[in-house]
Amino acid sequence: MIKANLLAGLLALSFFSYAQYSGLNLFDQEASALTSRTAGSRTFHK
């Protein structure tokens, strides 16, 4: 079972790495929603 989890993790990591390399942004919709929601906020954390 541990080998199957390790294999699944490596496949997921390779998929995300390939997507980043090819320029495909998998989380573009969530990222744009987050920036538009927080754009009006003037609260800054240091």
C-alpha distance matrix in Angstrom:
0.0 3.8 5.4 5.1 6.4 8.7 9.9 10.7 12.4 14.3 15.4 16.6 18.4 20.0 21.2 22.8 24.3 25.8 27.1 28.8 30.2 31.7 33.3 31.4 31.3 28.4 29.7 33.4 34.3 32.8 34.4 37.8 37.7 37.1 39.9 42.3 41.7 42.2 45.0 47.8 46.6 48.7 46.5 45.4 43.1 43.8
3.8 0.0 3.8 5.4 5.1 6.1 8.6 9.9 10.5 12.3 14.2 15.3 16.4 18.3 19.9 21.2 22.3 24.2 25.7 27.0 28.4 30.2 31.7 30.2 29.9 27.4 28.5 32.3 33.4 31.8 33.0 36.5 36.7 35.7 38.4 41.1 40.5 40.7 43.4 46.2 44.9 46.8 44.5 43.2 40.7 41.2
5.4 3.8 0.0 3.8 5.5 5.0 6.1 8.5 9.8 10.5 12.2 14.2 15.2 16.3 18.2 20.0 20.8 22.3 24.2 25.7 26.6 28.3 30.2 28.9 29.1 26.7 28.4 32.0 33.4 32.2 33.3 36.7 37.2 36.4 38.9 41.6 41.3 41.6 44.1 47.1 46.0 47.9 45.9 44.4 42.1 42.5
5.1 5.4 3.8 0.0 3.8 5.4 5.1 6.1 8.6 9.9 10.5 12.2 14.1 15.3 16.4 18.4 19.8 21.0 22.5 24.4 25.5 26.9 28.7 26.9 27.1 24.5 26.2 29.8 31.0 29.9 31.3 34.6 35.0 34.5 37.1 39.6 39.3 39.9 42.5 45.4 44.6 46.7 44.8 43.6 41.5 42.2
6.4 5.1 5.5 3.8 0.0 3.8 5.4 5.1 6.1 8.6 9.8 10.5 12.2 14.1 15.2 16.6 18.1 19.9 21.0 22.5 24.1 25.7 27.1 25.3 25.1 22.4 23.7 27.4 28.5 27.1 28.4 31.9 32.1 31.4 34.0 36.6 36.2 36.6 39.3 42.2 41.1 43.2 41.2 40.0 37.8 38.6
8.7 6.1 5.0 5.4 3.8 0.0 3.8 5.5 5.1 6.2 8.6 9.9 10.5 12.2 14.2 15.5 16.3 18.2 19.9 21.1 22.3 24.2 25.8 24.5 24.5 22.3 23.8 27.4 29.0 27.7 28.6 32.0 32.7 31.8 34.1 36.9 36.8 36.9 39.4 42.4 41.4 43.2 41.2 39.7 37.4 37.9
9.9 8.6 6.1 5.1 5.4 3.8 0.0 3.8 5.4 5.1 6.2 8.6 9.8 10.5 12.2 14.3 15.2 16.4 18.3 20.0 20.8 22.4 24.4 23.0 23.5 21.3 23.4 26.8 28.5 27.6 28.6 31.9 32.7 32.3 34.5 37.1 37.3 37.7 39.9 43.1 42.4 44.3 42.7 41.2 39.2 39.8
10.7 9.9 8.5 6.1 5.1 5.5 3.8 0.0 3.8 5.5 5.1 6.2 8.6 9.9 10.5 12.4 14.1 15.3 16.5 18.4 19.9 21.1 22.7 20.9 21.0 18.5 20.4 23.9 25.2 24.4 25.6 28.8 29.5 29.2 31.6 34.1 34.1 34.8 37.1 40.2 39.5 41.7 40.1 38.9 37.1 38.0
12.4 10.5 9.8 8.6 6.1 5.1 5.4 3.8 0.0 3.8 5.4 5.1 6.1 8.5 9.8 10.7 12.1 14.1 15.3 16.5 18.2 19.9 21.2 19.7 19.5 17.2 18.8 22.3 24.0 22.8 23.6 27.0 27.8 27.1 29.3 32.1 32.1 32.4 34.7 37.8 37.0 39.0 37.3 35.9 33.9 34.6
14.3 12.3 10.5 9.9 8.6 6.2 5.1 5.5 3.8 0.0 3.8 5.4 5.0 6.0 8.5 10.0 10.3 12.1 14.1 15.3 16.2 18.1 19.9 18.9 19.3 17.6 19.7 23.0 25.1 24.3 24.7 28.0 29.2 28.6 30.5 33.3 33.7 33.9 35.9 39.2 38.6 40.4 38.8 37.2 35.3 35.7
15.4 14.2 12.2 10.5 9.8 8.6 6.2 5.1 5.4 3.8 0.0 3.8 5.4 5.1 6.1 8.7 9.8 10.5 12.2 14.3 15.2 16.4 18.4 17.0 17.7 15.8 18.3 21.5 23.4 23.1 23.9 26.9 28.2 28.0 29.9 32.5 33.1 33.7 35.6 38.9 38.6 40.6 39.4 38.0 36.4 37.2
16.6 15.3 14.2 12.2 10.5 9.9 8.6 6.2 5.1 5.4 3.8 0.0 3.8 5.5 5.1 6.3 8.5 9.9 10.6 12.4 14.2 15.4 16.7 14.9 15.0 12.7 14.9 18.2 20.0 19.4 20.3 23.4 24.5 24.3 26.4 28.9 29.4 30.0 32.0 35.3 34.9 37.0 35.8 34.5 33.1 34.0
18.4 16.4 15.2 14.1 12.2 10.5 9.8 8.6 6.1 5.0 5.4 3.8 0.0 3.8 5.4 5.3 6.0 8.5 9.8 10.6 12.2 14.2 15.4 14.4 14.5 13.0 15.0 18.2 20.5 19.8 20.0 23.2 24.7 24.1 25.7 28.6 29.2 29.4 31.2 34.6 34.1 35.9 34.6 33.0 31.4 32.0
20.0 18.3 16.3 15.3 14.1 12.2 10.5 9.9 8.5 6.0 5.1 5.5 3.8 0.0 3.8 5.5 5.0 6.0 8.5 9.8 10.3 12.1 14.2 13.5 14.6 13.6 16.4 19.0 21.6 21.6 21.6 24.5 26.4 26.1 27.5 30.2 31.3 31.5 33.0 36.5 36.3 38.2 37.1 35.5 34.1 34.6
21.2 19.9 18.2 16.4 15.2 14.2 12.2 10.5 9.8 8.5 6.1 5.1 5.4 3.8 0.0 3.8 5.5 5.2 6.2 8.7 9.9 10.6 12.4 10.9 12.0 10.6 13.7 16.3 18.7 19.0 19.4 22.1 23.8 24.0 25.5 28.0 29.1 29.8 31.2 34.7 34.8 36.9 36.1 34.8 33.7 34.6
22.8 21.2 20.0 18.4 16.6 15.5 14.3 12.4 10.7 10.0 8.7 6.3 5.3 5.5 3.8 0.0 3.8 5.4 5.0 6.2 8.6 9.9 10.6 9.2 9.4 8.3 10.9 13.6 16.2 16.1 16.1 19.0 20.9 20.7 22.1 24.8 25.9 26.3 27.7 31.2 31.2 33.2 32.4 31.0 30.0 30.9
24.3 22.3 20.8 19.8 18.1 16.3 15.2 14.1 12.1 10.3 9.8 8.5 6.0 5.0 5.5 3.8 0.0 3.8 5.4 5.2 6.1 8.6 10.0 10.0 10.8 10.9 13.4 15.6 18.7 18.8 18.1 20.9 23.2 22.8 23.6 26.5 27.9 27.9 29.0 32.7 32.6 34.3 33.5 31.8 30.6 31.1
25.8 24.2 22.3 21.0 19.9 18.2 16.4 15.3 14.1 12.1 10.5 9.9 8.5 6.0 5.2 5.4 3.8 0.0 3.8 5.4 5.0 6.1 8.6 8.6 10.7 11.0 14.3 15.9 19.0 19.8 19.4 21.6 24.1 24.3 25.0 27.6 29.3 29.7 30.5 34.2 34.5 36.3 35.8 34.3 33.4 34.1
27.1 25.7 24.2 22.5 21.0 19.9 18.3 16.5 15.3 14.1 12.2 10.6 9.8 8.5 6.2 5.0 5.4 3.8 0.0 3.8 5.4 5.2 6.2 5.1 7.0 7.5 10.9 12.3 15.3 16.3 16.0 18.1 20.6 21.0 21.8 24.1 25.9 26.5 27.3 31.0 31.5 33.5 33.3 32.0 31.4 32.4
28.8 27.0 25.7 24.4 22.5 21.1 20.0 18.4 16.5 15.3 14.3 12.4 10.6 9.8 8.7 6.2 5.2 5.4 3.8 0.0 3.8 5.5 5.2 5.8 6.7 8.3 10.8 11.9 15.4 16.0 14.9 17.1 19.9 19.8 20.1 22.8 24.7 24.8 25.4 29.2 29.5 31.2 30.9 29.3 28.7 29.4
30.2 28.4 26.6 25.5 24.1 22.3 20.8 19.9 18.2 16.2 15.2 14.2 12.2 10.3 9.9 8.6 6.1 5.0 5.4 3.8 0.0 3.8 5.5 7.6 9.7 11.7 14.4 15.1 18.6 19.6 18.3 20.2 23.2 23.3 23.2 25.9 28.0 28.0 28.3 32.1 32.6 34.1 33.9 32.2 31.6 32.0
31.7 30.2 28.3 26.9 25.7 24.2 22.4 21.1 19.9 18.1 16.4 15.4 14.2 12.1 10.6 9.9 8.6 6.1 5.2 5.5 3.8 0.0 3.8 5.7 8.9 11.0 14.2 14.3 17.6 19.3 18.3 19.7 22.7 23.4 23.4 25.5 27.9 28.4 28.5 32.3 33.1 34.9 35.1 33.6 33.4 34.1
33.3 31.7 30.2 28.7 27.1 25.8 24.4 22.7 21.2 19.9 18.4 16.7 15.4 14.2 12.4 10.6 10.0 8.6 6.2 5.2 5.5 3.8 0.0 3.8 6.2 9.3 11.8 11.2 14.7 16.5 15.1 16.2 19.5 20.2 19.8 22.0 24.5 24.9 24.9 28.6 29.6 31.4 31.7 30.4 30.4 31.3
31.4 30.2 28.9 26.9 25.3 24.5 23.0 20.9 19.7 18.9 17.0 14.9 14.4 13.5 10.9 9.2 10.0 8.6 5.1 5.8 7.6 5.7 3.8 0.0 3.8 6.1 9.1 8.9 12.0 13.9 13.4 14.6 17.4 18.5 18.7 20.6 22.9 23.8 24.1 27.8 28.8 31.0 31.2 30.2 30.3 31.6
31.3 29.9 29.1 27.1 25.1 24.5 23.5 21.0 19.5 19.3 17.7 15.0 14.5 14.6 12.0 9.4 10.8 10.7 7.0 6.7 9.7 8.9 6.2 3.8 0.0 3.8 5.6 5.5 8.9 10.4 9.7 11.2 13.9 14.7 15.2 17.2 19.3 20.2 20.7 24.3 25.2 27.4 27.6 26.7 26.8 28.3
28.4 27.4 26.7 24.5 22.4 22.3 21.3 18.5 17.2 17.6 15.8 12.7 13.0 13.6 10.6 8.3 10.9 11.0 7.5 8.3 11.7 11.0 9.3 6.1 3.8 0.0 3.8 5.8 8.2 9.1 9.7 11.7 13.6 14.5 15.8 17.8 19.2 20.4 21.5 25.0 25.6 28.2 28.0 27.4 27.3 29.0
29.7 28.5 28.4 26.2 23.7 23.8 23.4 20.4 18.8 19.7 18.3 14.9 15.0 16.4 13.7 10.9 13.4 14.3 10.9 10.8 14.4 14.2 11.8 9.1 5.6 3.8 0.0 3.8 5.6 5.5 6.1 8.6 10.1 10.7 12.4 14.4 15.6 16.7 18.1 21.5 22.0 24.6 24.4 24.0 24.0 26.0
33.4 32.3 32.0 29.8 27.4 27.4 26.8 23.9 22.3 23.0 21.5 18.2 18.2 19.0 16.3 13.6 15.6 15.9 12.3 11.9 15.1 14.3 11.2 8.9 5.5 5.8 3.8 0.0 3.8 5.6 5.1 6.1 8.5 9.9 10.7 12.2 14.2 15.5 16.2 19.6 20.7 23.4 23.8 23.5 24.1 26.1
34.3 33.4 33.4 31.0 28.5 29.0 28.5 25.2 24.0 25.1 23.4 20.0 20.5 21.6 18.7 16.2 18.7 19.0 15.3 15.4 18.6 17.6 14.7 12.0 8.9 8.2 5.6 3.8 0.0 3.8 5.5 5.4 6.2 8.7 10.2 10.8 12.3 14.5 15.5 18.5 19.8 22.9 23.4 23.7 24.5 27.0
32.8 31.8 32.2 29.9 27.1 27.7 27.6 24.4 22.8 24.3 23.1 19.4 19.8 21.6 19.0 16.1 18.8 19.8 16.3 16.0 19.6 19.3 16.5 13.9 10.4 9.1 5.5 5.6 3.8 0.0 3.8 5.5 5.1 6.2 8.8 10.1 10.6 12.4 14.2 17.1 17.8 20.8 20.8 21.1 21.6 24.2
34.4 33.0 33.3 31.3 28.4 28.6 28.6 25.6 23.6 24.7 23.9 20.3 20.0 21.6 19.4 16.1 18.1 19.4 16.0 14.9 18.3 18.3 15.1 13.4 9.7 9.7 6.1 5.1 5.5 3.8 0.0 3.8 5.4 5.1 6.3 8.7 9.9 10.8 12.0 15.4 16.0 18.7 18.8 18.7 19.2 21.6
37.8 36.5 36.7 34.6 31.9 32.0 31.9 28.8 27.0 28.0 26.9 23.4 23.2 24.5 22.1 19.0 20.9 21.6 18.1 17.1 20.2 19.7 16.2 14.6 11.2 11.7 8.6 6.1 5.4 5.5 3.8 0.0 3.8 5.4 5.2 6.2 8.5 10.1 10.4 13.7 15.1 18.0 18.9 19.2 20.5 23.0
37.7 36.7 37.2 35.0 32.1 32.7 32.7 29.5 27.8 29.2 28.2 24.5 24.7 26.4 23.8 20.9 23.2 24.1 20.6 19.9 23.2 22.7 19.5 17.4 13.9 13.6 10.1 8.5 6.2 5.1 5.4 3.8 0.0 3.8 5.6 5.3 6.1 8.7 10.0 12.6 13.9 17.2 17.9 18.9 20.1 23.1
37.1 35.7 36.4 34.5 31.4 31.8 32.3 29.2 27.1 28.6 28.0 24.3 24.1 26.1 24.0 20.7 22.8 24.3 21.0 19.8 23.3 23.4 20.2 18.5 14.7 14.5 10.7 9.9 8.7 6.2 5.1 5.4 3.8 0.0 3.8 5.5 5.2 6.2 8.5 11.2 11.6 14.7 14.8 15.5 16.5 19.4
39.9 38.4 38.9 37.1 34.0 34.1 34.5 31.6 29.3 30.5 29.9 26.4 25.7 27.5 25.5 22.1 23.6 25.0 21.8 20.1 23.2 23.4 19.8 18.7 15.2 15.8 12.4 10.7 10.2 8.8 6.3 5.2 5.6 3.8 0.0 3.8 5.4 5.2 5.7 9.2 10.2 12.8 13.7 14.1 15.7 18.4
42.3 41.1 41.6 39.6 36.6 36.9 37.1 34.1 32.1 33.3 32.5 28.9 28.6 30.2 28.0 24.8 26.5 27.6 24.1 22.8 25.9 25.5 22.0 20.6 17.2 17.8 14.4 12.2 10.8 10.1 8.7 6.2 5.3 5.5 3.8 0.0 3.8 5.6 5.2 7.8 9.9 13.0 14.6 15.9 18.0 21.0
41.7 40.5 41.3 39.3 36.2 36.8 37.3 34.1 32.1 33.7 33.1 29.4 29.2 31.3 29.1 25.9 27.9 29.3 25.9 24.7 28.0 27.9 24.5 22.9 19.3 19.2 15.6 14.2 12.3 10.6 9.9 8.5 6.1 5.2 5.4 3.8 0.0 3.8 5.7 7.1 8.2 11.8 12.8 14.6 16.5 19.9
42.2 40.7 41.6 39.9 36.6 36.9 37.7 34.8 32.4 33.9 33.7 30.0 29.4 31.5 29.8 26.3 27.9 29.7 26.5 24.8 28.0 28.4 24.9 23.8 20.2 20.4 16.7 15.5 14.5 12.4 10.8 10.1 8.7 6.2 5.2 5.6 3.8 0.0 3.8 5.6 5.3 8.6 9.3 10.9 12.9 16.2
45.0 43.4 44.1 42.5 39.3 39.4 39.9 37.1 34.7 35.9 35.6 32.0 31.2 33.0 31.2 27.7 29.0 30.5 27.3 25.4 28.3 28.5 24.9 24.1 20.7 21.5 18.1 16.2 15.5 14.2 12.0 10.4 10.0 8.5 5.7 5.2 5.7 3.8 0.0 3.8 5.6 8.1 10.2 11.5 14.3 17.2
47.8 46.2 47.1 45.4 42.2 42.4 43.1 40.2 37.8 39.2 38.9 35.3 34.6 36.5 34.7 31.2 32.7 34.2 31.0 29.2 32.1 32.3 28.6 27.8 24.3 25.0 21.5 19.6 18.5 17.1 15.4 13.7 12.6 11.2 9.2 7.8 7.1 5.6 3.8 0.0 3.8 6.5 9.2 11.6 14.8 18.0
46.6 44.9 46.0 44.6 41.1 41.4 42.4 39.5 37.0 38.6 38.6 34.9 34.1 36.3 34.8 31.2 32.6 34.5 31.5 29.5 32.6 33.1 29.6 28.8 25.2 25.6 22.0 20.7 19.8 17.8 16.0 15.1 13.9 11.6 10.2 9.9 8.2 5.3 5.6 3.8 0.0 3.8 5.6 8.4 11.5 14.8
48.7 46.8 47.9 46.7 43.2 43.2 44.3 41.7 39.0 40.4 40.6 37.0 35.9 38.2 36.9 33.2 34.3 36.3 33.5 31.2 34.1 34.9 31.4 31.0 27.4 28.2 24.6 23.4 22.9 20.8 18.7 18.0 17.2 14.7 12.8 13.0 11.8 8.6 8.1 6.5 3.8 0.0 3.8 6.3 9.9 12.8
46.5 44.5 45.9 44.8 41.2 41.2 42.7 40.1 37.3 38.8 39.4 35.8 34.6 37.1 36.1 32.4 33.5 35.8 33.3 30.9 33.9 35.1 31.7 31.2 27.6 28.0 24.4 23.8 23.4 20.8 18.8 18.9 17.9 14.8 13.7 14.6 12.8 9.3 10.2 9.2 5.6 3.8 0.0 3.8 6.8 10.0
45.4 43.2 44.4 43.6 40.0 39.7 41.2 38.9 35.9 37.2 38.0 34.5 33.0 35.5 34.8 31.0 31.8 34.3 32.0 29.3 32.2 33.6 30.4 30.2 26.7 27.4 24.0 23.5 23.7 21.1 18.7 19.2 18.9 15.5 14.1 15.9 14.6 10.9 11.5 11.6 8.4 6.3 3.8 0.0 3.8 6.6
43.1 40.7 42.1 41.5 37.8 37.4 39.2 37.1 33.9 35.3 36.4 33.1 31.4 34.1 33.7 30.0 30.6 33.4 31.4 28.7 31.6 33.4 30.4 30.3 26.8 27.3 24.0 24.1 24.5 21.6 19.2 20.5 20.1 16.5 15.7 18.0 16.5 12.9 14.3 14.8 11.5 9.9 6.8 3.8 0.0 3.8
43.8 41.2 42.5 42.2 38.6 37.9 39.8 38.0 34.6 35.7 37.2 34.0 32.0 34.6 34.6 30.9 31.1 34.1 32.4 29.4 32.0 34.1 31.3 31.6 28.3 29.0 26.0 26.1 27.0 24.2 21.6 23.0 23.1 19.4 18.4 21.0 19.9 16.2 17.2 18.0 14.8 12.8 10.0 6.6 3.8 0.0
